[in-house]
Amino acid sequence: MPKCIYCIKDENSTSFHSREHVIPACLGSFSPLNPTITAKDGLICDTCNTRIFSPLETNFIEDSYEGVTGQRLNIEGRNSVTIRGKNFKIDQLSGFGDKFFDEMFFFLKPQDGKLVPEFKKQIKLRRFQGGYRVFLPEALKAMKPGTAKFKKISNDLKKLSQKDMCIFADSRESVDQIILLLKDFGINYKENSTKDKFFLPGEKIEVKEDYTCRIDMDVARVLVKIAFNYFAYCAIQENATVFLYQPEFECIRKFISNGEGTLKEIIPSINEEPILLEEARDRKRFIAHFIAFREENGMIVARATFFGLPPIYKIVLGKIPPGLHREGFGCGHAFNPFSHKIHNLSQKEYRELTEEQMRLSFGLFKRFC
């Protein structure tokens, strides 16, 4: 019988129709296997997935270091970027100036093993409730008038402060085209109350950014959920989901579902120590998400990092239940959001795996070191 690993309710009191991605879509999708806990698995109910996890992930996308990085890389191909600016703030300094109207929002792109700034035409608006939202003109142009998506974006634009609007483009002609585009969405751009800025293709601009990052409870719950979902997915492949309901995981359940418990107990450390020995040896980070777990002093401890960037999170999932004390306990994978490939950390050499081979690389007793 289906039974939720978070709220412990079964199909008599809840439903099981949705699916949960191990790695949230805002951090990438993967092929030929995209690890997902499905309705068929019967481990995550619709109530937990839609009413609890969805709002948490929205906060995570818009107000965490990892979520904002995913937006800047446009992992999901969104038509806009939303920055709440409560937990994660970016202070930018460039040749454009240092005020809201003068500072362009810089996207990111992978280049030579690094993430570098990328200039894109954009419409930047200040949000009434704080932070700002950035729309991409090419994405708006691709929308068909009269569609539900077009109407939603039109309403979203109208809700934002049109007086606090700035267009960044590479020419006067581009600005005029964006003004006409905004008119299609019901926005009358008035240059006496708004601003525009030009940037020239090929122009070199020094960009400096200072980050202020705070991990609040909502962000922490998503980070921990990713680690526990990964562990659960490994248990599915091992046909050992019975362990997920053990009392040893009661604390992690309450933390993710209700925010109960203390952050320090669940995430006891955040550091910059790389997960892979190769990264430490070569002093070079691989641009990918890394998740791994193993036993440490009788506890199941996961380590996770995203986009190959610090911080590295140490997450305590719970005391290891009886029956899991076996040699080789643990598992680890690298998820590349750009190639969309998954690499099992126990592999001696990288090679392409079929979907079934990749699925078999997930388990409770496939420790990589």
Secondary structure as GFF3:
##gff-version 3
##sequence-region A 1 369
A	DSSP	beta_strand	20	21	.	.	.	ID=ss1
A	DSSP	three_ten_helix	25	27	.	.	.	ID=ss2
A	DSSP	beta_strand	36	37	.	.	.	ID=ss3
A	DSSP	alpha_helix	46	46	.	.	.	ID=ss4
A	DSSP	pi_helix	47	53	.	.	.	ID=ss5
A	DSSP	alpha_helix	54	63	.	.	.	ID=ss6
A	DSSP	alpha_helix	65	72	.	.	.	ID=ss7
A	DSSP	beta_strand	80	83	.	.	.	ID=ss8
A	DSSP	beta_strand	88	93	.	.	.	ID=ss9
A	DSSP	beta_strand	107	111	.	.	.	ID=ss10
A	DSSP	beta_strand	114	118	.	.	.	ID=ss11
A	DSSP	beta_strand	122	126	.	.	.	ID=ss12
A	DSSP	beta_strand	132	135	.	.	.	ID=ss13
A	DSSP	alpha_helix	137	141	.	.	.	ID=ss14
A	DSSP	alpha_helix	148	159	.	.	.	ID=ss15
A	DSSP	beta_strand	165	169	.	.	.	ID=ss16
A	DSSP	alpha_helix	172	184	.	.	.	ID=ss17
A	DSSP	beta_strand	195	198	.	.	.	ID=ss18
A	DSSP	beta_strand	208	213	.	.	.	ID=ss19
A	DSSP	alpha_helix	217	237	.	.	.	ID=ss20
A	DSSP	three_ten_helix	241	245	.	.	.	ID=ss21
A	DSSP	three_ten_helix	247	249	.	.	.	ID=ss22
A	DSSP	alpha_helix	250	258	.	.	.	ID=ss23
A	DSSP	alpha_helix	263	266	.	.	.	ID=ss24
A	DSSP	beta_strand	269	271	.	.	.	ID=ss25
A	DSSP	alpha_helix	277	282	.	.	.	ID=ss26
A	DSSP	beta_strand	289	296	.	.	.	ID=ss27
A	DSSP	beta_strand	299	306	.	.	.	ID=ss28
A	DSSP	beta_strand	309	319	.	.	.	ID=ss29
A	DSSP	beta_strand	331	335	.	.	.	ID=ss30
A	DSSP	beta_strand	342	344	.	.	.	ID=ss31
A	DSSP	alpha_helix	355	360	.	.	.	ID=ss32
###
